[in-house]
Amino acid sequence: MEEKEQSSGAITVELAKKRNRDAAERTLMAWIRTSLSLISFGFGIDRIVSALKAPLSLQNPIRLSRILGLSFIALGIFALFMAIIQHRAELKRIRRVVYTYTPNISLSVIVAIGLIAIGLAAFIGILLSY
């Protein structure tokens, strides 16, 4: 009887670890989508503004659209890099015999702060250019 309880307990622990691994995979996939969106948005900003300015032959020495586009691309690359590091750390924690939750710095908060910085830079740049 005791042996059966131990084996069902081990199965329960393994199923819980499997659910946690699956959740970590879903989280990584969400960050991949978010990073791809940021990179695409940055590339799109630069290309669209360049295409709109080309017929008008406007010269902007600061090239705010290029800086803004590159900022979004850099933020997307940074978010993806950090998501991979966070994912690997989570898998290591799951592999331990005793899984204890330890709160980490939220990658979402870091990306949100980056977006605030990019938004403020764009706002100030547009405000000063007119």
C-alpha positions as CSV (number, residue, x, y, z in Angstrom):
1,M,0.0,0.0,0.0
2,E,2.8,2.4,1.0
3,E,4.7,1.6,-2.2
4,K,1.6,2.5,-4.3
5,E,1.3,5.8,-2.5
6,Q,5.0,6.6,-3.2
7,S,4.7,5.8,-6.9
8,S,1.5,7.9,-7.3
9,G,3.3,10.7,-5.5
10,A,6.2,10.5,-7.9
11,I,3.8,10.5,-10.8
12,T,2.0,13.5,-9.4
13,V,5.4,15.4,-9.0
14,E,6.4,14.5,-12.6
15,L,3.1,15.6,-14.0
16,A,3.4,18.9,-12.1
17,K,6.9,19.3,-13.6
18,K,5.6,18.6,-17.0
19,R,2.9,21.2,-16.6
20,N,5.5,23.7,-15.5
21,R,7.8,22.9,-18.4
22,D,4.8,23.3,-20.8
23,A,4.0,26.7,-19.2
24,A,7.6,27.8,-19.6
25,E,7.5,26.8,-23.3
26,R,4.3,28.8,-23.8
27,T,5.9,31.8,-22.0
28,L,8.9,31.6,-24.3
29,M,6.7,31.4,-27.4
30,A,4.8,34.5,-26.2
31,W,8.1,36.4,-25.8
32,I,9.1,35.3,-29.3
33,R,5.9,36.7,-30.7
34,T,6.3,40.0,-28.7
35,S,10.0,40.3,-29.8
36,L,9.1,39.7,-33.4
37,S,6.4,42.3,-33.3
38,L,8.8,44.9,-31.8
39,I,11.4,44.1,-34.4
40,S,8.9,44.2,-37.3
41,F,7.4,47.5,-35.9
42,G,10.8,49.1,-35.8
43,F,11.7,48.0,-39.3
44,G,8.3,49.2,-40.5
45,I,8.7,52.6,-39.0
46,D,12.0,53.2,-40.7
47,R,10.9,51.9,-44.1
48,I,7.6,53.7,-44.2
49,V,9.0,57.0,-43.2
50,S,11.9,56.6,-45.7
51,A,9.4,55.8,-48.4
52,L,7.2,58.8,-47.5
53,K,10.2,61.2,-47.5
54,A,11.8,59.9,-50.7
55,P,9.5,61.7,-53.2
56,L,9.6,64.9,-51.1
57,S,13.4,64.7,-50.8
58,L,13.2,66.0,-47.2
59,Q,16.5,66.0,-45.3
60,N,16.3,65.4,-41.6
61,P,19.8,65.4,-40.0
62,I,18.7,63.7,-36.8
63,R,16.7,61.0,-38.6
64,L,14.3,60.5,-35.7
65,S,12.4,57.8,-37.5
66,R,15.6,55.8,-38.0
67,I,16.5,56.2,-34.3
68,L,13.0,55.2,-33.3
69,G,13.0,52.2,-35.6
70,L,16.4,51.0,-34.4
71,S,15.3,51.4,-30.8
72,F,12.3,49.1,-31.3
73,I,14.5,46.6,-33.1
74,A,17.1,46.7,-30.2
75,L,14.3,46.3,-27.6
76,G,12.9,43.3,-29.5
77,I,16.4,41.7,-29.7
78,F,17.0,42.4,-26.0
79,A,13.6,41.0,-25.0
80,L,14.2,37.8,-26.9
81,F,17.7,37.4,-25.5
82,M,16.5,37.9,-21.9
83,A,13.5,35.5,-22.6
84,I,15.9,32.7,-23.6
85,I,18.0,33.3,-20.5
86,Q,14.9,33.3,-18.3
87,H,13.5,30.1,-20.0
88,R,16.8,28.2,-19.4
89,A,16.8,29.3,-15.8
90,E,13.2,28.1,-15.3
91,L,14.0,24.7,-16.8
92,K,17.0,24.3,-14.4
93,R,14.7,25.1,-11.5
94,I,12.1,22.6,-12.6
95,R,14.8,19.9,-12.9
96,R,15.7,20.2,-9.3
97,V,14.3,17.6,-7.0
98,V,12.6,20.1,-4.8
99,Y,10.9,22.9,-6.8
100,T,10.7,26.1,-4.9
101,Y,9.3,29.2,-6.3
102,T,11.7,32.2,-6.3
103,P,10.4,35.4,-7.7
104,N,12.5,36.9,-10.5
105,I,12.7,40.4,-12.0
106,S,9.8,40.5,-14.5
107,L,10.9,40.7,-18.1
108,S,7.6,42.3,-18.9
109,V,8.4,45.2,-16.6
110,I,11.9,45.6,-18.2
111,V,10.4,45.7,-21.7
112,A,7.7,48.1,-20.5
113,I,10.3,50.5,-19.1
114,G,12.2,50.2,-22.4
115,L,9.0,51.1,-24.3
116,I,8.4,54.1,-22.0
117,A,12.0,55.3,-22.7
118,I,11.5,54.9,-26.5
119,G,8.1,56.6,-26.3
120,L,9.5,59.6,-24.3
121,A,12.4,59.9,-26.7
122,A,10.0,59.9,-29.7
123,F,7.7,62.4,-28.0
124,I,10.5,64.8,-27.2
125,G,12.1,64.4,-30.6
126,I,8.8,65.2,-32.4
127,L,8.1,68.1,-30.0
128,L,11.5,69.7,-30.7
129,S,11.4,69.1,-34.4
130,Y,8.4,71.4,-35.0
